[in-house]
Amino acid sequence: MAAQGRDAHVPQHTGDETVEPNAPARPTISDIARRAGVSKGAVSFALNGRPGVSADTRGRILRIAEELNWRPHRAARALSGARTDSVGLVFARPARTLGVEPFFAHLLSGLQAGLSAEGIALQLLIVEDTEAEIDVYHRWASEHRVDGLVLVDLKVDDPRIPAVEQLGLPAIILGGSGPHDSLSSVWADDHAAMTSIIDYLGALGHTRLAHIAGVSAFAHTQERVRALQEGTQRLALEHVQTVHTDFSDSEGASTTRRLLSGRPRPSAIIYDSDVMAVAGLGVAMEMGVSVPGELSIISFDDSVLTQLMHPALTALTRDTYALGIQVAEALMSVISDPHSRWHVQADTPSLVVRESTAPAA
């Protein structure tokens, strides 16, 4: 039995990683120093961009590191405090709803463009809930996986904020309605945006409105609902209701069908996403409800989807790609100076009137 144990293929453990007996040795700083004919300290200076070596020596060290396919050891980087040149973004939403939302595609494009300009990568993860999202932040912090975080879908009394504050990771919150404790933020005025919709529909004579909203716990959803309630009182609207959904096309369609089958039927519906608005337009056509003759439709997001429909949808528009770049720039500023705080108000979405709205019948 002893001989069998000696011959068995058993991984050898060194520190925090498993090394297979026949695996090629990982190149080290010592290997680079030996090839370059310099000290390990000089190699460390060169690889971390610190002064102390000449330009020629730095270039030679970097070329040798590339030839050896050297990569920094994750644990060593964590101990040294060196940057990872990556930032993290976690979505706690069903992947099926994210996959069809143009807003997030444009946001991620702008965010990655802003980060790539500085040679920084974006690490993206989708999880089931907020608790799992916080677990990811703890793991990333302990493993020194990212230099900073982008938090989306801010909730009222959001548990992620104290968790990230405790971890000490630089972070930017996208959304909400202004500063949030010690974390920096980029936000737009959802209250003012919704108010512009209410005032426009009121001017068209609509008094029966429905709002097919997103998740009720989201801060931006609550801002929109609050603006709707205030507009209802200010304009003395006859019948106004809000229905919360998960932003999916299926819930947008089923909620629209239920609203158009009930009484009193709304003369206008406001959707919190263009995907739900397009689904709602399809339901209206299916039920023989004329848009905009009998029903006006407005989307809170404006993408190519709203413009390709017939009729084209009235929508709140903004440059989501530019918003992503704004978030990237603010986060890089916070990473460069962790003691700084940035609270950037992005442009308020503006109403673009198209063919899906008309005076109330």
C-alpha positions as a printed Julia matrix, in Angstrom:
361×3 Matrix{Float64}:
   0.0    0.0     0.0
   2.89   2.35    0.79
   4.43   1.82   -2.65
   1.08   2.44   -4.28
   0.78   5.69   -2.36
   4.22   6.86   -3.55
   3.38   6.12   -7.21
  -0.03   7.78   -7.1
  -0.46  11.11   -8.94
  -0.87  13.5    -6.03
  -0.93  17.3    -6.49
   1.71  19.17   -4.53
   0.5   22.2    -2.6
   2.64  25.3    -2.34
   1.05  28.21   -0.55
  -2.37  29.06   -1.96
  -2.22  27.23   -5.28
  -2.03  23.65   -6.51
   0.94  22.69   -8.7
   0.9   19.52  -10.75
   4.22  17.62  -10.59
   4.71  17.68  -14.36
   3.35  21.19  -14.97
   5.8   23.74  -16.42
   7.22  26.06  -13.77
   5.63  29.5   -13.59
   8.18  32.2   -14.6
   9.19  34.4   -11.68
  10.83  37.77  -11.12
  14.04  35.86  -10.37
  13.93  34.29  -13.85
  13.52  37.71  -15.47
  16.34  39.19  -13.34
  18.68  36.33  -14.31
  17.98  36.75  -18.02
  18.29  40.55  -17.88
  21.4   40.54  -15.68
  19.85  42.86  -13.08
  18.61  42.63   -9.51
  15.11  41.5    -8.56
  14.49  44.99   -7.2
  15.22  46.5   -10.63
  12.77  44.06  -12.21
  10.1   45.02   -9.66
  10.63  48.72  -10.38
  10.35  48.16  -14.12
   7.26  45.94  -13.99
   5.39  48.29  -11.66
   6.32  51.47  -13.58
   8.3   52.93  -10.7
  11.38  55.14  -11.07
  14.83  53.71  -10.31
  15.84  52.09  -13.6
  16.89  53.58  -16.92
  14.61  53.56  -19.95
  16.86  51.03  -21.74
  16.89  48.69  -18.75
  13.12  49.0   -18.31
  12.57  48.18  -21.97
  14.86  45.14  -21.79
  13.1   43.83  -18.67
   9.65  44.28  -20.21
  10.7   42.46  -23.39
  12.07  39.52  -21.41
   8.9   39.38  -19.28
   6.86  39.23  -22.47
   9.06  36.48  -23.93
   8.67  34.41  -20.77
   4.91  35.07  -20.73
   5.26  36.34  -17.17
   2.08  37.31  -15.36
   1.83  38.71  -11.82
   0.82  36.22   -9.16
  -2.62  37.17   -7.83
  -1.69  36.69   -4.16
   1.57  38.59   -4.58
  -0.26  41.48   -6.21
  -2.74  41.56   -3.38
   0.06  41.76   -0.82
   1.96  44.42   -2.74
  -1.1   46.61   -3.35
  -0.36  46.81   -7.09
  -3.24  47.71   -9.39
  -5.04  45.04  -11.39
  -6.08  47.41  -14.21
  -9.62  46.08  -14.11
 -12.93  47.19  -12.59
 -15.98  45.13  -11.69
 -19.68  45.37  -12.48
 -22.22  42.91  -11.09
 -25.84  42.7   -12.25
 -28.3   41.17   -9.8
 -31.01  40.68  -12.42
 -32.3   37.75  -14.43
 -29.97  37.28  -17.4
 -32.96  36.88  -19.74
 -34.14  40.45  -19.04
 -30.68  41.96  -19.4
 -30.13  40.22  -22.7
 -32.87  42.15  -24.49
 -32.42  45.63  -22.99
 -30.68  48.05  -25.37
 -30.06  50.47  -22.48
 -27.53  48.16  -20.84
 -25.87  47.3   -24.15
 -25.26  51.0   -24.84
 -24.17  51.63  -21.24
 -21.65  48.79  -21.3
 -20.3   49.94  -24.68
 -19.65  53.44  -23.35
 -18.25  52.16  -20.06
 -15.83  49.8   -21.79
 -14.8   52.49  -24.27
 -13.97  54.88  -21.45
 -12.01  52.24  -19.56
 -10.2   50.84  -22.61
  -8.82  54.28  -23.39
  -6.8   53.92  -20.17
  -5.96  50.24  -20.67
  -8.45  49.09  -18.01
 -10.6   45.97  -18.43
 -14.21  45.49  -17.32
 -15.05  42.35  -15.35
 -18.77  41.58  -15.67
 -20.8   39.1   -13.64
 -24.54  38.31  -13.43
 -25.9   36.88  -10.15
 -29.29  36.01   -8.73
 -29.74  38.55   -5.93
 -28.17  41.32   -3.86
 -26.76  38.92   -1.26
 -24.85  37.06   -3.97
 -23.65  40.39   -5.37
 -22.19  41.4    -1.99
 -20.48  38.0    -1.74
 -18.79  38.7    -5.07
 -17.51  42.04   -3.78
 -16.01  40.33   -0.73
 -14.28  37.74   -2.92
 -12.96  40.3    -5.36
 -11.62  42.44   -2.51
  -9.91  39.53   -0.74
  -8.32  38.32   -3.98
  -7.47  41.85   -5.16
  -9.29  41.15   -8.42
 -10.46  44.7    -9.24
  -9.37  48.27   -8.58
 -12.92  49.61   -8.32
 -16.63  48.9    -8.73
 -19.63  50.22  -10.64
 -22.91  49.74   -8.76
 -26.18  49.83  -10.73
 -29.86  49.47   -9.84
 -29.57  51.42   -6.59
 -32.19  50.43   -4.01
 -33.64  52.43   -1.14
 -31.56  51.63    1.99
 -29.26  49.63   -0.28
 -27.19  47.08    1.72
 -24.42  47.2    -0.88
 -23.37  50.72    0.11
 -22.21  49.91    3.69
 -20.68  46.65    2.44
 -18.56  48.43   -0.18
 -17.66  51.2     2.28
 -16.43  48.58    4.75
 -14.33  46.87    2.06
 -12.75  50.2     1.14
 -13.06  49.6    -2.61
 -13.31  52.71   -4.82
 -16.81  52.73   -6.31
 -19.25  54.69   -8.43
 -23.02  54.4    -8.04
 -24.94  54.83  -11.28
 -28.42  56.17  -10.57
 -30.39  57.38   -7.6
 -30.95  61.06   -7.04
 -27.71  62.49   -5.71
 -24.91  61.78   -3.2
 -24.99  58.49   -1.27
 -23.0   58.44    1.96
 -19.3   58.24    1.19
 -19.57  56.72   -2.3
 -19.31  58.73   -5.51
 -22.17  58.76   -7.99
 -23.33  59.6   -11.51
 -27.06  60.19  -11.74
 -29.84  61.73  -13.81
 -33.01  63.43  -12.58
 -35.67  60.75  -13.06
 -38.21  62.9   -11.22
 -37.85  65.77  -13.7
 -37.92  63.34  -16.64
 -41.18  61.76  -15.53
 -42.67  65.19  -14.81
 -42.03  66.18  -18.44
 -44.06  63.14  -19.57
 -46.96  63.92  -17.24
 -47.1   67.56  -18.3
 -47.06  66.59  -21.99
 -49.86  64.03  -21.62
 -51.84  66.48  -19.52
 -51.52  69.12  -22.24
 -52.93  66.56  -24.7
 -55.98  66.14  -22.5
 -55.19  62.69  -21.09
 -56.65  62.11  -17.62
 -56.52  58.29  -17.41
 -52.89  57.18  -17.24
 -51.14  53.9   -16.49
 -47.49  53.5   -15.6
 -45.95  50.08  -16.29
 -42.93  50.42  -14.02
 -39.84  48.45  -13.1
 -38.89  46.86   -9.8
 -40.48  48.75   -6.91
 -37.34  48.59   -4.72
 -35.21  50.52   -7.23
 -34.55  54.14   -6.27
 -35.13  55.41   -9.81
 -38.48  53.59   -9.99
 -39.59  55.27   -6.77
 -38.54  58.69   -8.1
 -40.68  58.16  -11.2
 -43.67  56.99   -9.17
 -43.34  59.98   -6.86
 -43.32  62.37   -9.82
 -46.4   60.65  -11.24
 -48.27  60.99   -7.95
 -47.38  64.66   -7.67
 -48.45  65.27  -11.29
 -51.74  63.51  -10.66
 -52.6   65.92   -7.83
 -51.27  69.01   -9.59
 -53.21  68.35  -12.82
 -56.25  66.78  -11.11
 -56.04  63.69  -13.31
 -59.03  61.37  -13.23
 -57.49  57.9   -12.9
 -53.77  57.03  -12.59
 -52.19  53.7   -11.61
 -48.72  52.14  -11.44
 -48.03  48.43  -11.99
 -44.56  47.06  -11.11
 -42.85  44.47  -13.33
 -39.41  42.94  -13.91
 -38.78  45.01  -17.11
 -39.31  41.93  -19.33
 -41.25  41.96  -22.59
 -43.51  39.16  -21.32
 -44.61  41.14  -18.24
 -44.92  44.3   -20.31
 -47.27  42.46  -22.68
 -49.36  40.71  -20.02
 -49.75  43.89  -17.96
 -50.81  45.88  -21.03
 -53.38  43.23  -21.92
 -54.81  43.36  -18.41
 -54.99  47.17  -18.39
 -56.67  47.38  -21.81
 -59.19  44.71  -20.78
 -60.18  46.57  -17.62
 -62.33  49.6   -16.93
 -61.68  52.43  -16.98
 -59.28  51.8   -19.83
 -56.23  54.11  -19.79
 -55.96  56.59  -22.63
 -52.15  56.65  -22.26
 -49.54  54.2   -20.95
 -46.01  55.07  -19.83
 -43.46  52.24  -19.94
 -40.23  52.18  -17.94
 -38.32  50.49  -20.79
 -38.49  50.4   -24.56
 -38.69  46.6   -24.59
 -41.92  46.71  -22.56
 -43.24  49.58  -24.7
 -42.72  47.62  -27.91
 -44.42  44.59  -26.36
 -47.32  46.82  -25.25
 -47.72  48.24  -28.75
 -47.97  44.68  -30.08
 -50.73  43.87  -27.57
 -52.69  47.0   -28.52
 -52.55  45.98  -32.19
 -53.59  42.43  -31.28
 -56.64  43.77  -29.36
 -57.63  46.23  -32.1
 -56.85  49.29  -29.96
 -55.72  52.11  -32.24
 -52.38  53.81  -31.4
 -52.47  56.77  -31.06
 -56.19  57.16  -31.84
 -57.44  55.35  -28.73
 -54.19  54.87  -26.79
 -51.02  56.95  -26.53
 -47.76  55.16  -25.69
 -44.56  56.65  -24.25
 -41.31  54.83  -23.42
 -38.89  55.94  -20.71
 -35.96  54.62  -22.78
 -35.24  55.54  -26.37
 -33.38  53.11  -28.61
 -33.54  52.05  -32.23
 -36.43  49.76  -31.23
 -38.73  52.71  -30.56
 -37.85  54.31  -33.88
 -38.37  51.16  -36.01
 -41.9   50.54  -34.76
 -44.99  51.63  -36.67
 -46.09  53.95  -35.31
 -42.7   55.13  -34.01
 -42.79  55.58  -30.24
 -42.6   58.84  -28.34
 -39.78  58.43  -25.82
 -37.4   60.03  -23.36
 -34.01  60.07  -25.01
 -30.44  60.45  -23.78
 -26.97  59.46  -24.95
 -26.53  56.26  -22.94
 -23.15  55.57  -24.56
 -21.9   58.96  -23.33
 -23.34  58.15  -19.88
 -21.18  55.02  -19.78
 -18.09  57.09  -20.61
 -19.01  59.54  -17.81
 -19.19  56.67  -15.33
 -15.81  55.31  -16.47
 -14.13  58.71  -16.15
 -15.57  59.32  -12.68
 -14.51  55.86  -11.48
 -10.96  56.29  -12.78
 -10.74  59.6   -10.92
 -11.83  57.91   -7.68
  -9.34  55.07   -8.21
  -6.53  57.6    -8.76
  -7.5   59.47   -5.59
  -9.51  57.19   -3.25
 -10.18  60.11   -0.89
 -11.94  62.16   -3.6
 -15.72  62.19   -4.04
 -17.45  62.75   -7.37
 -21.17  63.47   -7.64
 -21.95  64.06  -11.31
 -25.45  64.92  -12.52
 -25.85  63.64  -16.07
 -28.17  65.29  -18.58
 -31.87  64.83  -17.85
 -33.52  62.68  -20.56
 -35.56  64.82  -22.94
 -38.88  63.98  -24.55
 -38.87  63.2   -28.28
 -42.41  63.27  -29.7
 -43.16  60.75  -32.44
 -46.25  59.06  -33.85
 -47.45  57.07  -30.82
 -48.98  60.02  -28.96
 -51.94  62.25  -29.81
 -54.66  64.26  -28.05
 -57.03  62.18  -25.97
 -60.07  60.96  -27.87
